[in-house]
């Protein structure tokens, strides 16, 4: 049982929409969630995430190598802090 769906982009048209409606034609995927996981295009997807502290790598040319290592380790999401 899917509890919610989410829109990742604000509505720019004048047509009324559900607040959490996700436009498949506009974005290419449907995203919903329940108590167990995200459902992306109806497929249960668990999020395995790590953090990337870009300021620890002042040379931006190193970022891709680090992010590819995260992917190779099985991560499918990365959390990034932005310092103000």
N, CA, C and O atoms as a CHARMM CRD file, in Angstrom:
* protein
*
  336
    1    1 UNK  N      0.83700  -1.17800   0.00000 PROA 1      0.00000
    2    1 UNK  CA     0.00000   0.00000   0.00000 PROA 1      0.00000
    3    1 UNK  C      0.88200   1.24100   0.00000 PROA 1      0.00000
    4    1 UNK  O      1.64300   1.46300   0.94200 PROA 1      0.00000
    5    2 UNK  N      0.78800   2.03800  -1.03200 PROA 2      0.00000
    6    2 UNK  CA     1.59000   3.25500  -1.16000 PROA 2      0.00000
    7    2 UNK  C      0.88900   4.37900  -0.41600 PROA 2      0.00000
    8    2 UNK  O     -0.29600   4.63800  -0.62500 PROA 2      0.00000
    9    3 UNK  N      1.63800   5.04500   0.45800 PROA 3      0.00000
   10    3 UNK  CA     1.05500   6.10400   1.27100 PROA 3      0.00000
   11    3 UNK  C      1.12200   7.47400   0.61300 PROA 3      0.00000
   12    3 UNK  O      0.19000   8.26600   0.75200 PROA 3      0.00000
   13    4 UNK  N      2.20100   7.76900  -0.09900 PROA 4      0.00000
   14    4 UNK  CA     2.37400   9.12300  -0.62800 PROA 4      0.00000
   15    4 UNK  C      3.09200   9.08200  -1.96100 PROA 4      0.00000
   16    4 UNK  O      3.80500   8.12500  -2.26400 PROA 4      0.00000
   17    5 UNK  N      2.90300  10.11600  -2.74900 PROA 5      0.00000
   18    5 UNK  CA     3.73600  10.35100  -3.92300 PROA 5      0.00000
   19    5 UNK  C      4.32200  11.74100  -3.78100 PROA 5      0.00000
   20    5 UNK  O      3.84300  12.53900  -2.97500 PROA 5      0.00000
   21    6 UNK  N      5.34200  12.03300  -4.54900 PROA 6      0.00000
   22    6 UNK  CA     6.03700  13.30400  -4.36200 PROA 6      0.00000
   23    6 UNK  C      6.26800  13.98800  -5.70300 PROA 6      0.00000
   24    6 UNK  O      6.50200  13.33100  -6.71700 PROA 6      0.00000
   25    7 UNK  N      6.19900  15.30300  -5.69300 PROA 7      0.00000
   26    7 UNK  CA     6.54900  16.09900  -6.85300 PROA 7      0.00000
   27    7 UNK  C      7.87900  16.76900  -6.57800 PROA 7      0.00000
   28    7 UNK  O      8.06200  17.40600  -5.54100 PROA 7      0.00000
   29    8 UNK  N      8.80800  16.62400  -7.51000 PROA 8      0.00000
   30    8 UNK  CA    10.11600  17.22200  -7.33700 PROA 8      0.00000
   31    8 UNK  C     10.24500  18.57400  -8.02200 PROA 8      0.00000
   32    8 UNK  O     11.30800  19.19100  -7.96400 PROA 8      0.00000
   33    9 UNK  N      9.20100  19.03900  -8.65900 PROA 9      0.00000
   34    9 UNK  CA     9.22500  20.31900  -9.34900 PROA 9      0.00000
   35    9 UNK  C      7.90500  21.02600  -9.08300 PROA 9      0.00000
   36    9 UNK  O      6.85300  20.38800  -9.04200 PROA 9      0.00000
   37   10 UNK  N      7.95800  22.33300  -8.90600 PROA 10     0.00000
   38   10 UNK  CA     6.72500  23.07200  -8.64500 PROA 10     0.00000
   39   10 UNK  C      5.86900  23.15600  -9.90200 PROA 10     0.00000
   40   10 UNK  O      6.37500  23.07000 -11.02100 PROA 10     0.00000
   41   11 UNK  N      4.60600  23.32100  -9.70600 PROA 11     0.00000
   42   11 UNK  CA     3.65300  23.40600 -10.81100 PROA 11     0.00000
   43   11 UNK  C      3.70600  24.79700 -11.42400 PROA 11     0.00000
   44   11 UNK  O      3.49300  25.79400 -10.73200 PROA 11     0.00000
   45   12 UNK  N      3.99000  24.86600 -12.71900 PROA 12     0.00000
   46   12 UNK  CA     4.04000  26.16900 -13.37900 PROA 12     0.00000
   47   12 UNK  C      2.82000  26.40400 -14.26700 PROA 12     0.00000
   48   12 UNK  O      2.64100  27.50100 -14.79500 PROA 12     0.00000
   49   13 UNK  N      1.98100  25.38200 -14.43400 PROA 13     0.00000
   50   13 UNK  CA     0.78800  25.56500 -15.26200 PROA 13     0.00000
   51   13 UNK  C     -0.35500  26.08800 -14.40900 PROA 13     0.00000
   52   13 UNK  O     -0.29400  26.04600 -13.18000 PROA 13     0.00000
   53   14 UNK  N     -1.40600  26.58400 -15.07100 PROA 14     0.00000
   54   14 UNK  CA    -2.54800  27.11500 -14.34200 PROA 14     0.00000
   55   14 UNK  C     -3.55800  26.02400 -13.99000 PROA 14     0.00000
   56   14 UNK  O     -4.50600  26.28000 -13.24900 PROA 14     0.00000
   57   15 UNK  N     -3.36500  24.80600 -14.51400 PROA 15     0.00000
   58   15 UNK  CA    -4.29600  23.70900 -14.22700 PROA 15     0.00000
   59   15 UNK  C     -4.14300  23.25600 -12.78200 PROA 15     0.00000
   60   15 UNK  O     -3.02000  23.13600 -12.29100 PROA 15     0.00000
   61   16 UNK  N     -5.26900  22.99800 -12.08200 PROA 16     0.00000
   62   16 UNK  CA    -5.16300  22.52300 -10.69900 PROA 16     0.00000
   63   16 UNK  C     -4.54100  21.13500 -10.65800 PROA 16     0.00000
   64   16 UNK  O     -4.80100  20.30300 -11.52700 PROA 16     0.00000
   65   17 UNK  N     -3.71300  20.89000  -9.63400 PROA 17     0.00000
   66   17 UNK  CA    -3.05800  19.59500  -9.46900 PROA 17     0.00000
   67   17 UNK  C     -3.10700  19.17600  -8.02000 PROA 17     0.00000
   68   17 UNK  O     -3.26400  20.00200  -7.12100 PROA 17     0.00000
   69   18 UNK  N     -2.97100  17.88200  -7.80600 PROA 18     0.00000
   70   18 UNK  CA    -2.83400  17.37500  -6.45200 PROA 18     0.00000
   71   18 UNK  C     -1.50500  17.89100  -5.91000 PROA 18     0.00000
   72   18 UNK  O     -0.55100  17.99700  -6.68000 PROA 18     0.00000
   73   19 UNK  N     -1.39500  18.21600  -4.62800 PROA 19     0.00000
   74   19 UNK  CA    -0.15300  18.77900  -4.08800 PROA 19     0.00000
   75   19 UNK  C      1.06700  17.86000  -4.22900 PROA 19     0.00000
   76   19 UNK  O      2.19100  18.34500  -4.35900 PROA 19     0.00000
   77   20 UNK  N      0.85900  16.55400  -4.20500 PROA 20     0.00000
   78   20 UNK  CA     1.98300  15.63000  -4.28400 PROA 20     0.00000
   79   20 UNK  C      1.92000  14.78100  -5.53600 PROA 20     0.00000
   80   20 UNK  O      2.36600  13.63300  -5.54000 PROA 20     0.00000
   81   21 UNK  N      1.37300  15.33500  -6.58800 PROA 21     0.00000
   82   21 UNK  CA     1.25800  14.60600  -7.84700 PROA 21     0.00000
   83   21 UNK  C      2.57600  14.69700  -8.59900 PROA 21     0.00000
   84   21 UNK  O      3.18800  15.76300  -8.66300 PROA 21     0.00000
   85   22 UNK  N      3.00500  13.60200  -9.15500 PROA 22     0.00000
   86   22 UNK  CA     4.26700  13.55100  -9.89200 PROA 22     0.00000
   87   22 UNK  C      3.96000  13.28600 -11.35500 PROA 22     0.00000
   88   22 UNK  O      3.34800  12.27000 -11.68600 PROA 22     0.00000
   89   23 UNK  N      4.37200  14.17900 -12.22600 PROA 23     0.00000
   90   23 UNK  CA     4.08300  14.07500 -13.65300 PROA 23     0.00000
   91   23 UNK  C      5.08700  13.16100 -14.34700 PROA 23     0.00000
   92   23 UNK  O      6.22100  13.56600 -14.60200 PROA 23     0.00000
   93   24 UNK  N      4.67900  11.93300 -14.65300 PROA 24     0.00000
   94   24 UNK  CA     5.55300  10.97400 -15.31700 PROA 24     0.00000
   95   24 UNK  C      6.05400  11.51300 -16.64300 PROA 24     0.00000
   96   24 UNK  O      7.24200  11.39400 -16.94300 PROA 24     0.00000
   97   25 UNK  N      5.17600  12.10400 -17.44500 PROA 25     0.00000
   98   25 UNK  CA     5.58500  12.61500 -18.75600 PROA 25     0.00000
   99   25 UNK  C      6.61900  13.73100 -18.62600 PROA 25     0.00000
  100   25 UNK  O      7.47800  13.88500 -19.49400 PROA 25     0.00000
  101   26 UNK  N      6.53900  14.50600 -17.55200 PROA 26     0.00000
  102   26 UNK  CA     7.44100  15.64300 -17.36900 PROA 26     0.00000
  103   26 UNK  C      8.79600  15.21600 -16.80500 PROA 26     0.00000
  104   26 UNK  O      9.82700  15.76300 -17.19500 PROA 26     0.00000
  105   27 UNK  N      8.80200  14.24000 -15.88800 PROA 27     0.00000
  106   27 UNK  CA    10.02200  13.89200 -15.16300 PROA 27     0.00000
  107   27 UNK  C     10.61400  12.53700 -15.52100 PROA 27     0.00000
  108   27 UNK  O     11.80300  12.31800 -15.28900 PROA 27     0.00000
  109   28 UNK  N      9.83000  11.62300 -16.07600 PROA 28     0.00000
  110   28 UNK  CA    10.36500  10.35100 -16.53000 PROA 28     0.00000
  111   28 UNK  C     10.27600   9.19300 -15.55700 PROA 28     0.00000
  112   28 UNK  O     10.52800   8.05700 -15.95900 PROA 28     0.00000
  113   29 UNK  N      9.93100   9.41700 -14.30400 PROA 29     0.00000
  114   29 UNK  CA     9.81300   8.33900 -13.32600 PROA 29     0.00000
  115   29 UNK  C      8.67500   8.65300 -12.37000 PROA 29     0.00000
  116   29 UNK  O      8.33600   9.81500 -12.14600 PROA 29     0.00000
  117   30 UNK  N      8.09000   7.60300 -11.81100 PROA 30     0.00000
  118   30 UNK  CA     7.13800   7.80200 -10.72600 PROA 30     0.00000
  119   30 UNK  C      7.83400   7.44800  -9.42400 PROA 30     0.00000
  120   30 UNK  O      8.55000   6.45000  -9.34200 PROA 30     0.00000
  121   31 UNK  N      7.62300   8.26200  -8.42000 PROA 31     0.00000
  122   31 UNK  CA     8.24200   8.05300  -7.11400 PROA 31     0.00000
  123   31 UNK  C      7.15100   8.08600  -6.06200 PROA 31     0.00000
  124   31 UNK  O      6.32700   9.00000  -6.02200 PROA 31     0.00000
  125   32 UNK  N      7.16200   7.07600  -5.21600 PROA 32     0.00000
  126   32 UNK  CA     6.24000   7.00200  -4.09700 PROA 32     0.00000
  127   32 UNK  C      6.98200   6.34500  -2.94100 PROA 32     0.00000
  128   32 UNK  O      8.10800   5.87700  -3.11100 PROA 32     0.00000
  129   33 UNK  N      6.35900   6.30800  -1.76900 PROA 33     0.00000
  130   33 UNK  CA     6.99500   5.62900  -0.64900 PROA 33     0.00000
  131   33 UNK  C      5.96700   5.06600   0.30400 PROA 33     0.00000
  132   33 UNK  O      4.81700   5.50300   0.36300 PROA 33     0.00000
  133   34 UNK  N      6.42900   4.07200   1.05200 PROA 34     0.00000
  134   34 UNK  CA     5.63300   3.51600   2.12400 PROA 34     0.00000
  135   34 UNK  C      6.56200   3.35800   3.33300 PROA 34     0.00000
  136   34 UNK  O      7.66800   3.89900   3.33100 PROA 34     0.00000
  137   35 UNK  N      6.14200   2.64800   4.33300 PROA 35     0.00000
  138   35 UNK  CA     6.95000   2.51500   5.55000 PROA 35     0.00000
  139   35 UNK  C      8.24800   1.74800   5.31300 PROA 35     0.00000
  140   35 UNK  O      9.17900   1.86000   6.11100 PROA 35     0.00000
  141   36 UNK  N      8.32500   0.97200   4.23200 PROA 36     0.00000
  142   36 UNK  CA     9.48800   0.12800   4.00800 PROA 36     0.00000
  143   36 UNK  C     10.56400   0.69300   3.11000 PROA 36     0.00000
  144   36 UNK  O     11.74300   0.40800   3.31700 PROA 36     0.00000
  145   37 UNK  N     10.19200   1.49400   2.11100 PROA 37     0.00000
  146   37 UNK  CA    11.18800   1.96800   1.15900 PROA 37     0.00000
  147   37 UNK  C     10.56200   2.94200   0.17700 PROA 37     0.00000
  148   37 UNK  O      9.36300   3.21700   0.22400 PROA 37     0.00000
  149   38 UNK  N     11.40500   3.46000  -0.71900 PROA 38     0.00000
  150   38 UNK  CA    10.92200   4.21100  -1.86900 PROA 38     0.00000
  151   38 UNK  C     10.46500   3.22400  -2.92400 PROA 38     0.00000
  152   38 UNK  O     10.96100   2.10000  -2.99400 PROA 38     0.00000
  153   39 UNK  N      9.52400   3.64500  -3.73900 PROA 39     0.00000
  154   39 UNK  CA     9.12600   2.87200  -4.90700 PROA 39     0.00000
  155   39 UNK  C      9.37000   3.76800  -6.11400 PROA 39     0.00000
  156   39 UNK  O      8.71700   4.79900  -6.27200 PROA 39     0.00000
  157   40 UNK  N     10.30700   3.37400  -6.95900 PROA 40     0.00000
  158   40 UNK  CA    10.64700   4.13400  -8.16000 PROA 40     0.00000
  159   40 UNK  C     10.15400   3.32200  -9.33700 PROA 40     0.00000
  160   40 UNK  O     10.61800   2.20600  -9.57100 PROA 40     0.00000
  161   41 UNK  N      9.21100   3.88400 -10.08000 PROA 41     0.00000
  162   41 UNK  CA     8.54900   3.17600 -11.17800 PROA 41     0.00000
  163   41 UNK  C      7.99400   1.83000 -10.71600 PROA 41     0.00000
  164   41 UNK  O      8.04100   0.84200 -11.45000 PROA 41     0.00000
  165   42 UNK  N      7.46900   1.80300  -9.49100 PROA 42     0.00000
  166   42 UNK  CA     6.85900   0.60800  -8.93200 PROA 42     0.00000
  167   42 UNK  C      7.83700  -0.40900  -8.37500 PROA 42     0.00000
  168   42 UNK  O      7.41300  -1.43700  -7.84700 PROA 42     0.00000
  169   43 UNK  N      9.13200  -0.15100  -8.47800 PROA 43     0.00000
  170   43 UNK  CA    10.14900  -1.07900  -7.98400 PROA 43     0.00000
  171   43 UNK  C     10.63800  -0.61400  -6.61500 PROA 43     0.00000
  172   43 UNK  O     11.07900   0.52500  -6.46000 PROA 43     0.00000
  173   44 UNK  N     10.55800  -1.50400  -5.62300 PROA 44     0.00000
  174   44 UNK  CA    11.01500  -1.18900  -4.27200 PROA 44     0.00000
  175   44 UNK  C     12.50700  -0.88500  -4.31000 PROA 44     0.00000
  176   44 UNK  O     13.29400  -1.69300  -4.80300 PROA 44     0.00000
  177   45 UNK  N     12.89600   0.27200  -3.79300 PROA 45     0.00000
  178   45 UNK  CA    14.28700   0.72700  -3.84200 PROA 45     0.00000
  179   45 UNK  C     14.73100   1.17700  -2.46500 PROA 45     0.00000
  180   45 UNK  O     14.18600   2.13400  -1.91600 PROA 45     0.00000
  181   46 UNK  N     15.71100   0.49800  -1.90600 PROA 46     0.00000
  182   46 UNK  CA    16.29900   0.92500  -0.64100 PROA 46     0.00000
  183   46 UNK  C     17.40900   1.92300  -0.94100 PROA 46     0.00000
  184   46 UNK  O     18.12200   1.79000  -1.93500 PROA 46     0.00000
  185   47 UNK  N     17.54900   2.91200  -0.08300 PROA 47     0.00000
  186   47 UNK  CA    18.57000   3.93100  -0.26200 PROA 47     0.00000
  187   47 UNK  C     19.78300   3.57400   0.59600 PROA 47     0.00000
  188   47 UNK  O     19.67200   3.42500   1.81300 PROA 47     0.00000
  189   48 UNK  N     20.92300   3.44000  -0.04200 PROA 48     0.00000
  190   48 UNK  CA    22.19300   3.23200   0.63100 PROA 48     0.00000
  191   48 UNK  C     23.03400   4.46300   0.35000 PROA 48     0.00000
  192   48 UNK  O     23.45600   4.69200  -0.78400 PROA 48     0.00000
  193   49 UNK  N     23.27400   5.25500   1.38700 PROA 49     0.00000
  194   49 UNK  CA    23.85000   6.57000   1.18100 PROA 49     0.00000
  195   49 UNK  C     25.14100   6.76000   1.97100 PROA 49     0.00000
  196   49 UNK  O     25.35000   6.15500   3.02200 PROA 49     0.00000
  197   50 UNK  N     25.99300   7.61700   1.43100 PROA 50     0.00000
  198   50 UNK  CA    27.19600   8.06000   2.11800 PROA 50     0.00000
  199   50 UNK  C     27.25300   9.57700   2.04100 PROA 50     0.00000
  200   50 UNK  O     26.42900  10.20800   1.37900 PROA 50     0.00000
  201   51 UNK  N     28.21600  10.14400   2.71300 PROA 51     0.00000
  202   51 UNK  CA    28.37900  11.59800   2.69200 PROA 51     0.00000
  203   51 UNK  C     29.62100  11.95900   1.89700 PROA 51     0.00000
  204   51 UNK  O     30.63000  11.25600   1.93400 PROA 51     0.00000
  205   52 UNK  N     29.52600  13.05900   1.18500 PROA 52     0.00000
  206   52 UNK  CA    30.65400  13.56600   0.41800 PROA 52     0.00000
  207   52 UNK  C     30.97000  14.96300   0.91600 PROA 52     0.00000
  208   52 UNK  O     30.16800  15.88300   0.76100 PROA 52     0.00000
  209   53 UNK  N     32.14400  15.11800   1.51700 PROA 53     0.00000
  210   53 UNK  CA    32.58300  16.42500   2.01600 PROA 53     0.00000
  211   53 UNK  C     33.52900  17.02600   0.97400 PROA 53     0.00000
  212   53 UNK  O     34.74100  16.81800   1.01800 PROA 53     0.00000
  213   54 UNK  N     32.95600  17.76200   0.05400 PROA 54     0.00000
  214   54 UNK  CA    33.74100  18.27600  -1.07600 PROA 54     0.00000
  215   54 UNK  C     34.86500  19.19200  -0.63400 PROA 54     0.00000
  216   54 UNK  O     35.87400  19.29200  -1.33300 PROA 54     0.00000
  217   55 UNK  N     34.73100  19.85600   0.48500 PROA 55     0.00000
  218   55 UNK  CA    35.77400  20.77400   0.94900 PROA 55     0.00000
  219   55 UNK  C     37.02500  20.00700   1.40200 PROA 55     0.00000
  220   55 UNK  O     38.08600  20.61000   1.56700 PROA 55     0.00000
  221   56 UNK  N     36.91600  18.70800   1.60100 PROA 56     0.00000
  222   56 UNK  CA    38.09500  17.90000   1.92900 PROA 56     0.00000
  223   56 UNK  C     38.91100  17.56400   0.67000 PROA 56     0.00000
  224   56 UNK  O     40.02900  17.05600   0.75600 PROA 56     0.00000
  225   57 UNK  N     38.33700  17.85400  -0.47800 PROA 57     0.00000
  226   57 UNK  CA    39.00100  17.63700  -1.77100 PROA 57     0.00000
  227   57 UNK  C     39.00400  18.96000  -2.51900 PROA 57     0.00000
  228   57 UNK  O     38.17700  19.16700  -3.40800 PROA 57     0.00000
  229   58 UNK  N     39.91800  19.85900  -2.17600 PROA 58     0.00000
  230   58 UNK  CA    39.90100  21.18800  -2.80700 PROA 58     0.00000
  231   58 UNK  C     40.09900  21.14800  -4.31700 PROA 58     0.00000
  232   58 UNK  O     39.69600  22.07400  -5.02100 PROA 58     0.00000
  233   59 UNK  N     40.71600  20.08700  -4.81400 PROA 59     0.00000
  234   59 UNK  CA    40.89000  19.94000  -6.25600 PROA 59     0.00000
  235   59 UNK  C     39.65800  19.20900  -6.80100 PROA 59     0.00000
  236   59 UNK  O     39.52400  17.99800  -6.62700 PROA 59     0.00000
  237   60 UNK  N     38.77300  19.93700  -7.45200 PROA 60     0.00000
  238   60 UNK  CA    37.50700  19.37300  -7.93400 PROA 60     0.00000
  239   60 UNK  C     37.70700  18.22600  -8.92300 PROA 60     0.00000
  240   60 UNK  O     36.78500  17.44100  -9.14800 PROA 60     0.00000
  241   61 UNK  N     38.89000  18.11700  -9.51200 PROA 61     0.00000
  242   61 UNK  CA    39.13000  17.01200 -10.43900 PROA 61     0.00000
  243   61 UNK  C     39.14100  15.66500  -9.71800 PROA 61     0.00000
  244   61 UNK  O     39.04700  14.62700 -10.37200 PROA 61     0.00000
  245   62 UNK  N     39.25400  15.65200  -8.38500 PROA 62     0.00000
  246   62 UNK  CA    39.23700  14.41400  -7.60200 PROA 62     0.00000
  247   62 UNK  C     37.81800  13.95100  -7.27100 PROA 62     0.00000
  248   62 UNK  O     37.62500  12.79800  -6.88700 PROA 62     0.00000
  249   63 UNK  N     36.84000  14.81600  -7.41200 PROA 63     0.00000
  250   63 UNK  CA    35.48500  14.49100  -6.98100 PROA 63     0.00000
  251   63 UNK  C     34.91100  13.29800  -7.72100 PROA 63     0.00000
  252   63 UNK  O     34.30300  12.42400  -7.10200 PROA 63     0.00000
  253   64 UNK  N     35.09000  13.24400  -9.01700 PROA 64     0.00000
  254   64 UNK  CA    34.51200  12.15000  -9.79300 PROA 64     0.00000
  255   64 UNK  C     35.06400  10.80300  -9.33200 PROA 64     0.00000
  256   64 UNK  O     34.31500   9.83100  -9.23300 PROA 64     0.00000
  257   65 UNK  N     36.36600  10.73500  -9.04800 PROA 65     0.00000
  258   65 UNK  CA    36.97200   9.48800  -8.58300 PROA 65     0.00000
  259   65 UNK  C     36.34100   9.03500  -7.27600 PROA 65     0.00000
  260   65 UNK  O     36.02300   7.85700  -7.11200 PROA 65     0.00000
  261   66 UNK  N     36.16100   9.95800  -6.35500 PROA 66     0.00000
  262   66 UNK  CA    35.56100   9.62900  -5.06200 PROA 66     0.00000
  263   66 UNK  C     34.11400   9.18100  -5.24400 PROA 66     0.00000
  264   66 UNK  O     33.70400   8.17800  -4.66000 PROA 66     0.00000
  265   67 UNK  N     33.34400   9.90200  -6.03600 PROA 67     0.00000
  266   67 UNK  CA    31.94200   9.54700  -6.23700 PROA 67     0.00000
  267   67 UNK  C     31.80500   8.20300  -6.96000 PROA 67     0.00000
  268   67 UNK  O     30.87900   7.44500  -6.66900 PROA 67     0.00000
  269   68 UNK  N     32.69700   7.89700  -7.88500 PROA 68     0.00000
  270   68 UNK  CA    32.66800   6.58900  -8.54400 PROA 68     0.00000
  271   68 UNK  C     33.01400   5.46900  -7.55600 PROA 68     0.00000
  272   68 UNK  O     32.48400   4.36300  -7.66800 PROA 68     0.00000
  273   69 UNK  N     33.89300   5.74600  -6.59600 PROA 69     0.00000
  274   69 UNK  CA    34.21000   4.75500  -5.55800 PROA 69     0.00000
  275   69 UNK  C     32.98100   4.49000  -4.69200 PROA 69     0.00000
  276   69 UNK  O     32.74600   3.35200  -4.28500 PROA 69     0.00000
  277   70 UNK  N     32.20100   5.52200  -4.40700 PROA 70     0.00000
  278   70 UNK  CA    30.95200   5.33700  -3.66000 PROA 70     0.00000
  279   70 UNK  C     30.01600   4.41800  -4.43100 PROA 70     0.00000
  280   70 UNK  O     29.42300   3.50600  -3.85400 PROA 70     0.00000
  281   71 UNK  N     29.88100   4.65400  -5.72800 PROA 71     0.00000
  282   71 UNK  CA    29.02100   3.82500  -6.57100 PROA 71     0.00000
  283   71 UNK  C     29.52000   2.37500  -6.58900 PROA 71     0.00000
  284   71 UNK  O     28.72400   1.44200  -6.48800 PROA 71     0.00000
  285   72 UNK  N     30.81900   2.19200  -6.71400 PROA 72     0.00000
  286   72 UNK  CA    31.40100   0.84500  -6.71900 PROA 72     0.00000
  287   72 UNK  C     31.17900   0.12800  -5.39100 PROA 72     0.00000
  288   72 UNK  O     31.11100  -1.10000  -5.35300 PROA 72     0.00000
  289   73 UNK  N     31.06700   0.88500  -4.30900 PROA 73     0.00000
  290   73 UNK  CA    30.82800   0.31000  -2.98300 PROA 73     0.00000
  291   73 UNK  C     29.35600  -0.04100  -2.76500 PROA 73     0.00000
  292   73 UNK  O     28.99200  -0.59300  -1.72600 PROA 73     0.00000
  293   74 UNK  N     28.51500   0.27900  -3.74600 PROA 74     0.00000
  294   74 UNK  CA    27.10300  -0.07700  -3.65200 PROA 74     0.00000
  295   74 UNK  C     26.17600   1.03600  -3.20600 PROA 74     0.00000
  296   74 UNK  O     24.98800   0.79800  -2.98600 PROA 74     0.00000
  297   75 UNK  N     26.69600   2.24800  -3.06900 PROA 75     0.00000
  298   75 UNK  CA    25.83500   3.35700  -2.66800 PROA 75     0.00000
  299   75 UNK  C     25.01400   3.83300  -3.86800 PROA 75     0.00000
  300   75 UNK  O     25.50300   3.83700  -4.99800 PROA 75     0.00000
  301   76 UNK  N     23.77200   4.23100  -3.61900 PROA 76     0.00000
  302   76 UNK  CA    22.93300   4.75800  -4.69900 PROA 76     0.00000
  303   76 UNK  C     22.44100   6.17100  -4.38300 PROA 76     0.00000
  304   76 UNK  O     21.57800   6.70400  -5.08100 PROA 76     0.00000
  305   77 UNK  N     22.99300   6.77100  -3.33200 PROA 77     0.00000
  306   77 UNK  CA    22.66100   8.15400  -2.97200 PROA 77     0.00000
  307   77 UNK  C     23.85300   8.75500  -2.23500 PROA 77     0.00000
  308   77 UNK  O     24.61600   8.04300  -1.58200 PROA 77     0.00000
  309   78 UNK  N     24.00000  10.06000  -2.34500 PROA 78     0.00000
  310   78 UNK  CA    25.08000  10.75900  -1.65500 PROA 78     0.00000
  311   78 UNK  C     24.50200  12.01000  -1.00600 PROA 78     0.00000
  312   78 UNK  O     23.73900  12.75300  -1.62300 PROA 78     0.00000
  313   79 UNK  N     24.87100  12.22200   0.22800 PROA 79     0.00000
  314   79 UNK  CA    24.46000  13.42500   0.95200 PROA 79     0.00000
  315   79 UNK  C     25.61700  14.41400   0.88500 PROA 79     0.00000
  316   79 UNK  O     26.76300  14.07000   1.17300 PROA 79     0.00000
  317   80 UNK  N     25.30200  15.63900   0.50200 PROA 80     0.00000
  318   80 UNK  CA    26.32100  16.68500   0.36800 PROA 80     0.00000
  319   80 UNK  C     25.87900  17.89400   1.18300 PROA 80     0.00000
  320   80 UNK  O     24.75500  18.37300   1.03800 PROA 80     0.00000
  321   81 UNK  N     26.76000  18.37700   2.03000 PROA 81     0.00000
  322   81 UNK  CA    26.50300  19.59400   2.78700 PROA 81     0.00000
  323   81 UNK  C     26.97200  20.79500   1.98600 PROA 81     0.00000
  324   81 UNK  O     27.99300  20.72900   1.30100 PROA 81     0.00000
  325   82 UNK  N     26.24000  21.88200   2.06900 PROA 82     0.00000
  326   82 UNK  CA    26.67400  23.13400   1.47200 PROA 82     0.00000
  327   82 UNK  C     26.84200  24.14400   2.59500 PROA 82     0.00000
  328   82 UNK  O     25.86900  24.52300   3.24800 PROA 82     0.00000
  329   83 UNK  N     28.06300  24.57600   2.81600 PROA 83     0.00000
  330   83 UNK  CA    28.33500  25.53900   3.86800 PROA 83     0.00000
  331   83 UNK  C     28.03700  26.94200   3.36900 PROA 83     0.00000
  332   83 UNK  O     28.35500  27.28900   2.23200 PROA 83     0.00000
  333   84 UNK  N     27.43200  27.73500   4.21600 PROA 84     0.00000
  334   84 UNK  CA    27.00900  29.08500   3.82900 PROA 84     0.00000
  335   84 UNK  C     28.04700  30.06500   4.24800 PROA 84     0.00000
  336   84 UNK  O     27.89200  31.26500   4.01900 PROA 84     0.00000
